[in-house]
Amino acid sequence: MIRIVQKRSVIGITPKQRKVLEALGLRKIGGSVVHKDDKAVQGMIHKVSHLVTVEKAD
């Protein structure tokens, strides 16, 4: 399991990147979600890596 935390604003990013954040379940700066560490989620994180931080969750 991994915890994804939004660290930057969505202002000025592409609509596609906004949809990725929405699909991950992130809405606000400081918001966090926990997901399984699989290929689909890793691909989504890669697309918005400049906006989020990732850490291992228990």
Phi and psi restraints in degrees (range 20) as a CNS / XPLOR table:
assign (resid 1 and name C) (resid 2 and name N)
       (resid 2 and name CA) (resid 2 and name C) 1.0 -129.4 20.0 2
assign (resid 2 and name N) (resid 2 and name CA)
       (resid 2 and name C) (resid 3 and name N) 1.0 147.9 20.0 2
assign (resid 2 and name C) (resid 3 and name N)
       (resid 3 and name CA) (resid 3 and name C) 1.0 -105.1 20.0 2
assign (resid 3 and name N) (resid 3 and name CA)
       (resid 3 and name C) (resid 4 and name N) 1.0 128.9 20.0 2
assign (resid 3 and name C) (resid 4 and name N)
       (resid 4 and name CA) (resid 4 and name C) 1.0 -112.6 20.0 2
assign (resid 4 and name N) (resid 4 and name CA)
       (resid 4 and name C) (resid 5 and name N) 1.0 126.9 20.0 2
assign (resid 4 and name C) (resid 5 and name N)
       (resid 5 and name CA) (resid 5 and name C) 1.0 -121.0 20.0 2
assign (resid 5 and name N) (resid 5 and name CA)
       (resid 5 and name C) (resid 6 and name N) 1.0 129.0 20.0 2
assign (resid 5 and name C) (resid 6 and name N)
       (resid 6 and name CA) (resid 6 and name C) 1.0 -78.9 20.0 2
assign (resid 6 and name N) (resid 6 and name CA)
       (resid 6 and name C) (resid 7 and name N) 1.0 125.2 20.0 2
assign (resid 6 and name C) (resid 7 and name N)
       (resid 7 and name CA) (resid 7 and name C) 1.0 -111.0 20.0 2
assign (resid 7 and name N) (resid 7 and name CA)
       (resid 7 and name C) (resid 8 and name N) 1.0 -19.2 20.0 2
assign (resid 7 and name C) (resid 8 and name N)
       (resid 8 and name CA) (resid 8 and name C) 1.0 -127.6 20.0 2
assign (resid 8 and name N) (resid 8 and name CA)
       (resid 8 and name C) (resid 9 and name N) 1.0 161.4 20.0 2
assign (resid 8 and name C) (resid 9 and name N)
       (resid 9 and name CA) (resid 9 and name C) 1.0 -75.2 20.0 2
assign (resid 9 and name N) (resid 9 and name CA)
       (resid 9 and name C) (resid 10 and name N) 1.0 159.0 20.0 2
assign (resid 9 and name C) (resid 10 and name N)
       (resid 10 and name CA) (resid 10 and name C) 1.0 -87.9 20.0 2
assign (resid 10 and name N) (resid 10 and name CA)
       (resid 10 and name C) (resid 11 and name N) 1.0 -1.3 20.0 2
assign (resid 10 and name C) (resid 11 and name N)
       (resid 11 and name CA) (resid 11 and name C) 1.0 -64.9 20.0 2
assign (resid 11 and name N) (resid 11 and name CA)
       (resid 11 and name C) (resid 12 and name N) 1.0 125.7 20.0 2
assign (resid 11 and name C) (resid 12 and name N)
       (resid 12 and name CA) (resid 12 and name C) 1.0 87.3 20.0 2
assign (resid 12 and name N) (resid 12 and name CA)
       (resid 12 and name C) (resid 13 and name N) 1.0 3.7 20.0 2
assign (resid 12 and name C) (resid 13 and name N)
       (resid 13 and name CA) (resid 13 and name C) 1.0 -97.1 20.0 2
assign (resid 13 and name N) (resid 13 and name CA)
       (resid 13 and name C) (resid 14 and name N) 1.0 165.1 20.0 2
assign (resid 13 and name C) (resid 14 and name N)
       (resid 14 and name CA) (resid 14 and name C) 1.0 -72.2 20.0 2
assign (resid 14 and name N) (resid 14 and name CA)
       (resid 14 and name C) (resid 15 and name N) 1.0 155.3 20.0 2
assign (resid 14 and name C) (resid 15 and name N)
       (resid 15 and name CA) (resid 15 and name C) 1.0 -58.6 20.0 2
assign (resid 15 and name N) (resid 15 and name CA)
       (resid 15 and name C) (resid 16 and name N) 1.0 -33.8 20.0 2
assign (resid 15 and name C) (resid 16 and name N)
       (resid 16 and name CA) (resid 16 and name C) 1.0 -63.7 20.0 2
assign (resid 16 and name N) (resid 16 and name CA)
       (resid 16 and name C) (resid 17 and name N) 1.0 -41.3 20.0 2
assign (resid 16 and name C) (resid 17 and name N)
       (resid 17 and name CA) (resid 17 and name C) 1.0 -68.3 20.0 2
assign (resid 17 and name N) (resid 17 and name CA)
       (resid 17 and name C) (resid 18 and name N) 1.0 -35.1 20.0 2
assign (resid 17 and name C) (resid 18 and name N)
       (resid 18 and name CA) (resid 18 and name C) 1.0 -61.1 20.0 2
assign (resid 18 and name N) (resid 18 and name CA)
       (resid 18 and name C) (resid 19 and name N) 1.0 -41.1 20.0 2
assign (resid 18 and name C) (resid 19 and name N)
       (resid 19 and name CA) (resid 19 and name C) 1.0 -66.5 20.0 2
assign (resid 19 and name N) (resid 19 and name CA)
       (resid 19 and name C) (resid 20 and name N) 1.0 -35.3 20.0 2
assign (resid 19 and name C) (resid 20 and name N)
       (resid 20 and name CA) (resid 20 and name C) 1.0 -64.8 20.0 2
assign (resid 20 and name N) (resid 20 and name CA)
       (resid 20 and name C) (resid 21 and name N) 1.0 -45.7 20.0 2
assign (resid 20 and name C) (resid 21 and name N)
       (resid 21 and name CA) (resid 21 and name C) 1.0 -61.2 20.0 2
assign (resid 21 and name N) (resid 21 and name CA)
       (resid 21 and name C) (resid 22 and name N) 1.0 -41.4 20.0 2
assign (resid 21 and name C) (resid 22 and name N)
       (resid 22 and name CA) (resid 22 and name C) 1.0 -63.8 20.0 2
assign (resid 22 and name N) (resid 22 and name CA)
       (resid 22 and name C) (resid 23 and name N) 1.0 -40.5 20.0 2
assign (resid 22 and name C) (resid 23 and name N)
       (resid 23 and name CA) (resid 23 and name C) 1.0 -66.7 20.0 2
assign (resid 23 and name N) (resid 23 and name CA)
       (resid 23 and name C) (resid 24 and name N) 1.0 -32.4 20.0 2
assign (resid 23 and name C) (resid 24 and name N)
       (resid 24 and name CA) (resid 24 and name C) 1.0 -73.1 20.0 2
assign (resid 24 and name N) (resid 24 and name CA)
       (resid 24 and name C) (resid 25 and name N) 1.0 -20.6 20.0 2
assign (resid 24 and name C) (resid 25 and name N)
       (resid 25 and name CA) (resid 25 and name C) 1.0 98.7 20.0 2
assign (resid 25 and name N) (resid 25 and name CA)
       (resid 25 and name C) (resid 26 and name N) 1.0 17.1 20.0 2
assign (resid 25 and name C) (resid 26 and name N)
       (resid 26 and name CA) (resid 26 and name C) 1.0 -99.3 20.0 2
assign (resid 26 and name N) (resid 26 and name CA)
       (resid 26 and name C) (resid 27 and name N) 1.0 134.2 20.0 2
assign (resid 26 and name C) (resid 27 and name N)
       (resid 27 and name CA) (resid 27 and name C) 1.0 -125.3 20.0 2
assign (resid 27 and name N) (resid 27 and name CA)
       (resid 27 and name C) (resid 28 and name N) 1.0 -34.1 20.0 2
assign (resid 27 and name C) (resid 28 and name N)
       (resid 28 and name CA) (resid 28 and name C) 1.0 -131.4 20.0 2
assign (resid 28 and name N) (resid 28 and name CA)
       (resid 28 and name C) (resid 29 and name N) 1.0 160.2 20.0 2
assign (resid 28 and name C) (resid 29 and name N)
       (resid 29 and name CA) (resid 29 and name C) 1.0 -63.2 20.0 2
assign (resid 29 and name N) (resid 29 and name CA)
       (resid 29 and name C) (resid 30 and name N) 1.0 133.3 20.0 2
assign (resid 29 and name C) (resid 30 and name N)
       (resid 30 and name CA) (resid 30 and name C) 1.0 91.4 20.0 2
assign (resid 30 and name N) (resid 30 and name CA)
       (resid 30 and name C) (resid 31 and name N) 1.0 -11.4 20.0 2
assign (resid 30 and name C) (resid 31 and name N)
       (resid 31 and name CA) (resid 31 and name C) 1.0 -70.7 20.0 2
assign (resid 31 and name N) (resid 31 and name CA)
       (resid 31 and name C) (resid 32 and name N) 1.0 146.1 20.0 2
assign (resid 31 and name C) (resid 32 and name N)
       (resid 32 and name CA) (resid 32 and name C) 1.0 -137.3 20.0 2
assign (resid 32 and name N) (resid 32 and name CA)
       (resid 32 and name C) (resid 33 and name N) 1.0 151.9 20.0 2
assign (resid 32 and name C) (resid 33 and name N)
       (resid 33 and name CA) (resid 33 and name C) 1.0 -138.9 20.0 2
assign (resid 33 and name N) (resid 33 and name CA)
       (resid 33 and name C) (resid 34 and name N) 1.0 157.8 20.0 2
assign (resid 33 and name C) (resid 34 and name N)
       (resid 34 and name CA) (resid 34 and name C) 1.0 -116.8 20.0 2
assign (resid 34 and name N) (resid 34 and name CA)
       (resid 34 and name C) (resid 35 and name N) 1.0 129.3 20.0 2
assign (resid 34 and name C) (resid 35 and name N)
       (resid 35 and name CA) (resid 35 and name C) 1.0 -131.7 20.0 2
assign (resid 35 and name N) (resid 35 and name CA)
       (resid 35 and name C) (resid 36 and name N) 1.0 161.4 20.0 2
assign (resid 35 and name C) (resid 36 and name N)
       (resid 36 and name CA) (resid 36 and name C) 1.0 -67.9 20.0 2
assign (resid 36 and name N) (resid 36 and name CA)
       (resid 36 and name C) (resid 37 and name N) 1.0 149.0 20.0 2
assign (resid 36 and name C) (resid 37 and name N)
       (resid 37 and name CA) (resid 37 and name C) 1.0 -89.8 20.0 2
assign (resid 37 and name N) (resid 37 and name CA)
       (resid 37 and name C) (resid 38 and name N) 1.0 84.5 20.0 2
assign (resid 37 and name C) (resid 38 and name N)
       (resid 38 and name CA) (resid 38 and name C) 1.0 -124.3 20.0 2
assign (resid 38 and name N) (resid 38 and name CA)
       (resid 38 and name C) (resid 39 and name N) 1.0 176.7 20.0 2
assign (resid 38 and name C) (resid 39 and name N)
       (resid 39 and name CA) (resid 39 and name C) 1.0 -62.0 20.0 2
assign (resid 39 and name N) (resid 39 and name CA)
       (resid 39 and name C) (resid 40 and name N) 1.0 -38.9 20.0 2
assign (resid 39 and name C) (resid 40 and name N)
       (resid 40 and name CA) (resid 40 and name C) 1.0 -64.2 20.0 2
assign (resid 40 and name N) (resid 40 and name CA)
       (resid 40 and name C) (resid 41 and name N) 1.0 -45.9 20.0 2
assign (resid 40 and name C) (resid 41 and name N)
       (resid 41 and name CA) (resid 41 and name C) 1.0 -68.0 20.0 2
assign (resid 41 and name N) (resid 41 and name CA)
       (resid 41 and name C) (resid 42 and name N) 1.0 -38.5 20.0 2
assign (resid 41 and name C) (resid 42 and name N)
       (resid 42 and name CA) (resid 42 and name C) 1.0 -61.3 20.0 2
assign (resid 42 and name N) (resid 42 and name CA)
       (resid 42 and name C) (resid 43 and name N) 1.0 -39.3 20.0 2
assign (resid 42 and name C) (resid 43 and name N)
       (resid 43 and name CA) (resid 43 and name C) 1.0 -64.8 20.0 2
assign (resid 43 and name N) (resid 43 and name CA)
       (resid 43 and name C) (resid 44 and name N) 1.0 -39.5 20.0 2
assign (resid 43 and name C) (resid 44 and name N)
       (resid 44 and name CA) (resid 44 and name C) 1.0 -66.4 20.0 2
assign (resid 44 and name N) (resid 44 and name CA)
       (resid 44 and name C) (resid 45 and name N) 1.0 -40.7 20.0 2
assign (resid 44 and name C) (resid 45 and name N)
       (resid 45 and name CA) (resid 45 and name C) 1.0 -63.5 20.0 2
assign (resid 45 and name N) (resid 45 and name CA)
       (resid 45 and name C) (resid 46 and name N) 1.0 -39.3 20.0 2
assign (resid 45 and name C) (resid 46 and name N)
       (resid 46 and name CA) (resid 46 and name C) 1.0 -60.7 20.0 2
assign (resid 46 and name N) (resid 46 and name CA)
       (resid 46 and name C) (resid 47 and name N) 1.0 -38.0 20.0 2
assign (resid 46 and name C) (resid 47 and name N)
       (resid 47 and name CA) (resid 47 and name C) 1.0 -67.5 20.0 2
assign (resid 47 and name N) (resid 47 and name CA)
       (resid 47 and name C) (resid 48 and name N) 1.0 -29.1 20.0 2
assign (resid 47 and name C) (resid 48 and name N)
       (resid 48 and name CA) (resid 48 and name C) 1.0 -123.3 20.0 2
assign (resid 48 and name N) (resid 48 and name CA)
       (resid 48 and name C) (resid 49 and name N) 1.0 29.6 20.0 2
assign (resid 48 and name C) (resid 49 and name N)
       (resid 49 and name CA) (resid 49 and name C) 1.0 -61.4 20.0 2
assign (resid 49 and name N) (resid 49 and name CA)
       (resid 49 and name C) (resid 50 and name N) 1.0 -25.5 20.0 2
assign (resid 49 and name C) (resid 50 and name N)
       (resid 50 and name CA) (resid 50 and name C) 1.0 -78.1 20.0 2
assign (resid 50 and name N) (resid 50 and name CA)
       (resid 50 and name C) (resid 51 and name N) 1.0 -8.9 20.0 2
assign (resid 50 and name C) (resid 51 and name N)
       (resid 51 and name CA) (resid 51 and name C) 1.0 -107.8 20.0 2
assign (resid 51 and name N) (resid 51 and name CA)
       (resid 51 and name C) (resid 52 and name N) 1.0 -15.5 20.0 2
assign (resid 51 and name C) (resid 52 and name N)
       (resid 52 and name CA) (resid 52 and name C) 1.0 -129.2 20.0 2
assign (resid 52 and name N) (resid 52 and name CA)
       (resid 52 and name C) (resid 53 and name N) 1.0 162.5 20.0 2
assign (resid 52 and name C) (resid 53 and name N)
       (resid 53 and name CA) (resid 53 and name C) 1.0 -121.0 20.0 2
assign (resid 53 and name N) (resid 53 and name CA)
       (resid 53 and name C) (resid 54 and name N) 1.0 150.2 20.0 2
assign (resid 53 and name C) (resid 54 and name N)
       (resid 54 and name CA) (resid 54 and name C) 1.0 -124.1 20.0 2
assign (resid 54 and name N) (resid 54 and name CA)
       (resid 54 and name C) (resid 55 and name N) 1.0 134.6 20.0 2
assign (resid 54 and name C) (resid 55 and name N)
       (resid 55 and name CA) (resid 55 and name C) 1.0 -139.9 20.0 2
assign (resid 55 and name N) (resid 55 and name CA)
       (resid 55 and name C) (resid 56 and name N) 1.0 157.6 20.0 2
assign (resid 55 and name C) (resid 56 and name N)
       (resid 56 and name CA) (resid 56 and name C) 1.0 -74.7 20.0 2
assign (resid 56 and name N) (resid 56 and name CA)
       (resid 56 and name C) (resid 57 and name N) 1.0 136.0 20.0 2
assign (resid 56 and name C) (resid 57 and name N)
       (resid 57 and name CA) (resid 57 and name C) 1.0 -114.5 20.0 2
assign (resid 57 and name N) (resid 57 and name CA)
       (resid 57 and name C) (resid 58 and name N) 1.0 153.6 20.0 2
